[in-house]
Amino acid sequence: SPVPGDIIVNEILFDPPPLGSDYLELYNASSKIVDLRSLSVANRNSLGKVSSIVEIAGQSRPFFPGEYIVLTPDTAWLMKTYQPGRIRISATNLPSYPDAGGDVVLLDNLGKVMEEFRYSDKWHYQLISNPEGVALERIMQKAPAQLSDNWHSASTTSGYGTPGKANSQQQRTIDKAGPWLFSTLSLIHI
């Protein structure tokens, strides 16, 4: 059974172009093989309650350590638009992830929150004038999801998204001397 931090949200496209579709990328950051049937994604409604729960898999499917899973209602569009890695699964639906901002909630099969964060379109790189079709990528997988400075717009050279493969904006290691604190200008070691 996964525990918080085992499976993380690694990338999200919440503002697709008009004929496009949202996607959500999960990463298995653990050394465990997790059954995808034990996971769901959701959002929160206006009252702050977990809402729009969508099971990731209707049957048992292994999710291996170091593997990416991309959830999208439109796999064909995603394959045509981005240069994705191996896409293992697609959801027929995703919860609503509004363009201006919203909540992403990852749940286990008992309804326990495995990971959650409230994103905003303001998390995009400030020089991007139109974030439509630009995914947000997690910079450090071990840093908390809720840190806005732990997210960055996918690079131009990656086609503004890296579904199913390593992020264009990522840092894999943490200094052994201690935790990292993010600032808007740089990473500061404390």
Disulfide bonds with the S-S distance in Angstrom:
none
